């Protein structure tokens, strides 16, 4: 082979090698600059553009976000300002015949929670109602002249009272009461020493007897 032919072949090989290197380099740059899809830990798809900007598409809400939205919707549905409320309402029932008017106080403990408890409504709403009426005692000295008739969607309640006299108040130790039972404000069973109840408790009702110094502060299902 002549020297001229050898020179031509070497030149061709060099050109091919240079072209191949350029093609590979451009392919690598294109790969680096093209958007890549990454999977985030929360299951959300993220697109990385140019290695700096990240666009995230949230496919699934967190449990905290869902709970907050559920509670907010429950509050709006039931006209509540916060997730747990105590409301009070008083009324006077006119006397029948020659009797005296009756003073009745209504207290409601309302709450919105999520995940909801087994006693709550489908939207997480739960309400415990208290109706304070005349008790079996004739006077405040009897200690049981007021009866709290309590209704709730559960069979057990944790109840707490506050004792107040002459401007001083003391929170009492909470106690548990079971439906269809009658206790005093300290959680002890009523011994029926002050006469019979002036009403018949409904099935499933909770009854707590006390005097004017005790005020119910909370009533919660377990």
Rosetta blueprint (number, residue, H / E / L):
1 X L
2 X L
3 X H
4 X H
5 X H
6 X H
7 X H
8 X H
9 X H
10 X H
11 X H
12 X H
13 X H
14 X H
15 X H
16 X H
17 X H
18 X H
19 X H
20 X H
21 X H
22 X H
23 X H
24 X H
25 X H
26 X H
27 X H
28 X H
29 X H
30 X H
31 X H
32 X H
33 X H
34 X L
35 X L
36 X E
37 X E
38 X E
39 X E
40 X L
41 X L
42 X L
43 X L
44 X L
45 X E
46 X E
47 X E
48 X E
49 X E
50 X L
51 X L
52 X L
53 X E
54 X E
55 X E
56 X E
57 X E
58 X L
59 X L
60 X L
61 X L
62 X L
63 X H
64 X H
65 X H
66 X H
67 X H
68 X H
69 X H
70 X H
71 X H
72 X H
73 X H
74 X H
75 X H
76 X H
77 X H
78 X L
79 X L
80 X L
81 X L
82 X L
83 X L
84 X E
85 X E
86 X E
87 X E
88 X E
89 X E
90 X E
91 X E
92 X E
93 X E
94 X L
95 X L
96 X L
97 X L
98 X L
99 X L
100 X L
101 X L
102 X E
103 X E
104 X E
105 X E
106 X E
107 X E
108 X E
109 X E
110 X E
111 X E
112 X E
113 X L
114 X L
115 X L
116 X L
117 X L
118 X L
119 X L
120 X L
121 X L
122 X L
123 X L
124 X L
125 X E
126 X E
127 X E
128 X E
129 X E
130 X E
131 X E
132 X E
133 X E
134 X E
135 X L
136 X L
137 X L
138 X L
139 X L
140 X H
141 X H
142 X H
143 X L
144 X L
145 X L
146 X E
147 X E
148 X E
149 X E
150 X E
151 X E
152 X L
153 X L
154 X L
155 X L
156 X E
157 X E
158 X E
159 X E
160 X E
161 X E
162 X E
163 X E
164 X E
165 X E
166 X L
167 X L
168 X E
169 X E
170 X E
171 X E
172 X L
173 X L
174 X L
175 X E
176 X E
177 X E
178 X E
179 X L
180 X L
181 X E
182 X E
183 X E
184 X E
185 X L
186 X L
187 X L
188 X L
189 X E
190 X L
191 X L
192 X L
193 X L
194 X L
195 X L
196 X L
197 X L
198 X L
199 X L
200 X L
201 X L
202 X L
203 X L
204 X L
205 X L
206 X E
207 X E
208 X E
209 X E
210 X E
211 X L
212 X L
213 X L
214 X E
215 X E
216 X E
217 X E
218 X E
219 X E
220 X E
221 X E
222 X L
